[in-house]
Amino acid sequence: MRSSRLAPVIDPVRRNVPDSVVRYVGYAVVVCVVLGLIATAGIGQAQTGFTQSGSLKRSPAEIVKRYVRLDQKGARLEAMGFDVLAPYVDWKEEPSWDHVVVIQEATVPEDYRQWTIIDNMDIIIPVTFRVRGAVNFKSAVFVPEDKTEEVRFHVKAVRNSWRIVEPVIPPHIGVPRMVNFAREAALHEQDAAQRGVLAALEGSLRKAR
């Protein structure tokens, strides 16, 4: 029964993956404005207990943090993943990807002094990823590569909400999620040879933990 759910799982990531593998983002005055937004966010949250996603009353770092965390948990591996991430981005669809980046962790700075502030509604927030490697969906092989990657997420006020406007990067998935993904794919693979390939993928991912 779960086998029928695996094929669409990888569809947002790479729609033309072979069947054997388918079964798998200043100035002092500006600074003051941004600080005011952050302070207002704290007050508003304390008063209401809730503010909508991307509210300009909240820190722009919050929208980046939510997007990165959802991506790390594998939201972009799910058939309905884009619907989950849509409130945080300003693009309309998820591109097809033939690989994913496997990460250990991601760090989103909340300190405005680490941002590039273009103006009070246009900000670049650098996110640091601790990368462990990448998985290619054509070969179902994990290629280890320990490195630090910085992605500068451009965040702007769009229709009265914070949104990430660029860049659109390949999925950056946490190691535990990719291990589970490979294991589930292997469990539902009918071809014995491909089960072996996927089991090997799971084993190599486990070593990256």
C-alpha atoms as one frame of an Amber mdcrd trajectory, in Angstrom:
protein
   0.000   0.000   0.000   2.818   2.424   0.855   4.568   1.502  -2.354   2.051
   3.532  -4.310   2.970   6.587  -2.284   6.674   6.487  -3.000   6.583   7.402
  -6.678   5.059  10.877  -6.138   7.352  11.539  -3.212  10.363  12.291  -5.384
   8.367  14.000  -8.119   8.938  17.594  -6.895  12.673  16.911  -6.731  13.206
  15.236 -10.079  10.349  14.305 -12.323  12.369  12.217 -14.792  14.271  10.020
 -12.349  14.498   6.353 -13.425  11.864   4.113 -11.877  14.478   2.314  -9.779
  15.278   5.512  -7.910  11.906   7.224  -7.949  10.822   4.971  -5.180  12.865
   9.230  -3.228  18.073  29.751   0.142  23.805  48.854   6.288  22.983  52.081
   7.059  22.351  53.391  10.610  18.802  54.508   9.805  18.012  51.196   8.169
  19.475  49.323  11.108  17.216  51.259  13.436  14.181  50.386  11.329  15.082
  46.699  11.302  15.678  46.719  15.034  12.314  48.370  15.433  10.684  45.601
  13.408  12.356  42.962  15.551  11.331  44.690  18.762   7.762  45.074  17.501
   7.732  41.379  16.693   8.590  40.513  20.262   5.926  42.822  21.662   3.267
  41.640  19.212   3.992  37.998  19.903   3.833  38.571  23.637   0.491  40.343
  23.273  -1.221  38.000  20.845   0.753  34.765  21.228   0.705  34.385  17.445
   1.579  36.309  14.276   1.100  35.162  10.726   3.922  33.600   8.716   6.128
  36.232   7.115   4.595  39.121   9.008   6.643  42.308   8.643   6.295  42.666
  12.404   8.709  39.761  12.774  12.410  39.472  12.082  13.175  38.563   8.431
  15.543  35.910   9.786  12.516  33.994  11.059  11.209  33.342   7.550  14.612
  32.043   6.457  14.937  29.864   9.529  11.540  28.259   8.959  12.270  27.583
   5.296  15.680  26.054   6.024  14.316  23.859   8.822  11.482  22.523   6.685
  13.902  21.813   3.859  16.260  20.029   6.252  13.386  17.837   7.432  12.653
  16.801   3.848   9.654  18.957   2.958  10.918  19.242  -0.614  10.984  15.449
  -0.924   7.247  15.266  -0.343   4.597  15.417  -3.055   2.869  18.320  -1.293
   6.098  19.900  -0.084   5.811  23.082  -2.135   2.462  23.877  -0.543   4.164
  23.760   2.845   7.003  26.041   1.734   4.963  28.453  -0.410   4.277  30.904
   2.472   8.020  31.561   2.744   9.074  32.060  -0.887   8.169  34.273  -3.843
   8.448  31.692  -6.633   5.510  29.721  -7.914   6.809  26.178  -8.324   9.639
  23.865  -7.327  12.146  23.156 -10.116  13.142  19.590 -10.966  16.389  18.460
  -9.333  18.575  15.464 -10.140  20.343  15.581  -6.780  20.019  16.755  -3.203
  22.645  18.179  -0.865  22.997  16.256   2.397  23.710  18.429   5.418  24.557
  17.995   9.076  23.192  21.345  10.189  22.325  24.875   9.102  22.934  28.148
  10.928  20.760  31.226  10.361  22.103  34.386  12.036  19.578  36.411  13.999
  22.055  39.245  14.590  21.316  42.007  12.049  25.023  42.921  12.032  25.665
  39.732  10.071  23.136  40.660   7.400  23.502  42.860   4.328  20.834  45.525
   4.667  19.910  47.074   1.338  17.007  48.994   2.828  14.435  48.416   5.532
  12.423  46.051   3.324  15.236  44.442   1.343  17.750  42.300   3.222  20.265
  39.539   2.526  20.764  36.941   5.250  23.712  34.516   4.969  22.998  30.918
   5.957  25.838  28.532   6.693  25.359  24.861   5.851  27.581  22.109   7.155
  27.527  19.855   4.105  28.280  16.120   4.255  27.867  15.359   0.548  25.221
  14.864  -2.123  22.924  12.125  -3.425  22.526  11.740  -7.180  19.136  10.297
  -8.104  20.292   8.777 -11.377  22.841   6.554  -9.699  21.353   6.452  -6.177
  24.863   7.068  -4.886  25.960   9.259  -1.995  29.089  11.255  -2.793  30.670
  12.424   0.487  32.167  15.895   0.639  32.678  17.592   3.987  32.567  21.344
   3.510  30.938  24.556   4.663  28.593  26.245   2.227  27.206  29.771   2.563
  23.986  30.716   0.813  22.896  34.345   0.823  19.103  34.385   1.035  17.574
  37.549  -0.399  14.513  38.489   1.652  12.128  41.274   0.641   8.767  42.662
   1.629   6.334  41.227  -0.909   2.620  41.951  -0.609   3.102  43.039   3.017
   4.962  39.886   4.036   8.585  38.775   4.205   9.424  36.394   1.374  12.607
  34.756   0.127  12.975  35.951  -3.464  16.235  34.181  -4.317  18.160  31.968
  -4.751  16.314  28.758  -5.568  18.797  26.126  -4.403  18.703  22.315  -4.550
  17.105  20.632  -1.546  19.403  20.651   1.497  18.280  17.585   3.458  19.445
  16.506   6.896  21.354  13.236   7.183  18.734  11.448   9.359  15.951  12.276
   6.896  17.955  10.977   3.934  18.784   7.766   5.801  15.073   7.172   6.432
  14.234   8.061   2.852  16.719   5.548   1.421  15.567   2.841   3.843  11.897
   3.279   2.971  12.688   3.261  -0.746  14.640   0.008  -0.358  11.807  -1.614
   1.593   9.366  -0.939  -1.226  11.665  -1.698  -4.159  10.600  -4.835  -6.033
  13.834  -5.375  -7.951  16.441  -7.243  -5.907  19.393  -5.554  -7.603  17.979
  -2.120  -6.991  17.221  -3.025  -3.378  20.922  -3.712  -3.038  21.782  -0.317
  -4.527  19.419   1.441  -2.162  20.647  -0.536   0.824  24.188   0.515  -0.066
  22.992   4.120  -0.272  21.472   3.853   3.192  24.702   2.379   4.544  26.849
   5.152   3.098  24.490   7.809   4.467  24.656   6.276   7.925  28.419   6.689
   7.872  27.934  10.413   7.266  26.148  10.896  10.590
